[in-house]
Amino acid sequence: MRGVIPAVILNTLATQLEERGDRRPLYSHFDLIAGTSTGGLLALALTAPVERTNLPPDSRFISYIYEHGEPSLADKLLGRKTPEELKGTLPFGVEMSALEKLYLHHGKEIFPKNQGRLFSQIFTDKYDSQPLEKYLKKTFGNLPLRDAVVPLMLMTYDVAKGRPFPLSSRDSHDFLFWEAGRATSAAPTYFKPAYLYDRQEETMQTLIDGGLIANNPTLFAYSEAKKLYPHAKKFHILSISTASSDFGFTISGAGSGVIGWIDPAKGTPIQKIYAGSQLQAVDAIAPDIPDIEYTRIHGSLGEQIRLDSTSSTALAMMREKAMQIYRDNDTRIGEYVEKLQRRKNFDQLTLGPKEVEPLPSSQRQELPIPTEDEGTATQAELSSYYSFLQRYNIEEDPEDHMGVLL
């Protein structure tokens, strides 16, 4: 559910581009889109050919791509520019606001409450994977991973052979979009591993959440980009995190044994320290690689929010934190947006036809945010929390306080 944070940031980034006059689909600005776990699901939504999915398309703008024709000998001798020729159009992308709604409207379907007591979770996974698989199949159908509109890479881990197992559109092993989503989000203890048939190696693969090896997939994405673009001189990487919860662990003599390190009452210290240190390692190494320009957008949640928290309180908090992270990084994001705007070449994708018709887009049914002019509203209704619930048509959960660990 923490994918709400990068989803909000991506939507805000796309809005900033649009406000600057760049109305091209967000995906088209990138040569590779990569993700791990919930970030992998966002990467799938961004790179899927939207007209072949159940995702809402953004067909408000048609992006025509022009290029100068091949100059003749006379043009070269006289230094003349050849006239621009229409080469095609950029395929429509997903409606960016829909990324956030994927979590807001489907979170409780994928992470239903009352999945058993803590004791039963010692012996089985916390959630049935069927609702997640059903949602992924409904969204992506049998869309092959190789059909991504721009190069795509998701991180998974092959638990049977003990190795990183990146899934990419370049080397897809004939996996499908929904299968890749199921594998990259198979978080241990939450969902059972993804048992998928590898059509290339003709064997079954046992894959789990790539966060085990790469919560931040920057270095694996860099490796993939080097394979895709071996002559590139600089790799401009934008890395958007799901934010981190403040966590500290005070070791005492009685609490440093096995139980102390894995005690759920203490937040499972070993898991949080491992995940945090893994992120810190990437942030320390990536900026020192000569051909990488690394823009990291990260911030703190302040509170500890469970990965599977679907309460309206937690969702509202994460959305507000995402906007705060964006504001805190406004200058760095602005500098990166300027680079995106300068893009003129789209050889990383296959252009669409020269003439296209707008696709039907889903009708938005968002309730208006109450204003202070509405005199009859109560103070609670004017709060950002209740405005959030109304805007996204979310019912308040009477047990919302259970979603946040204080």
Secondary structure, 3 states (H helix, E strand, C coil): CCCHHHHHHHHHHHHHHHHCCCCCCHHHHCCCEEEECHHHHHHHHHHCCHHHCCCCEECCCCCEEEEECCCCHHHHHHCCCCCEEEEEECCCEECCHHHHHHHHHHHHHHCCCCCCCHHHHCCCCCCCCHHHHHHHHHHHCCCEHHHCCCCEEEEEEECCCCEECCEECCCCCCCEHHHHHHHHCCCCCCCCCEEEEECCCCEEEEEEECHHHHCCCHHHHHHHHHHHCCCCCCEEEEEECCCECCCCCCCCCCCCCHHHHHCHHHCCHHHHHHHHHHHHHHHHHHHHCCCEEEEEECCECCCEECCCCCCHHHHHHHHHHHHHHHHHCHHHHHHHHHHHHCCCCCCCCCCECCCCCCCCCCCCCCCCCCCCCCCCCCCCCCCHHHHHHHHCCCCCCCCHHHHEEC
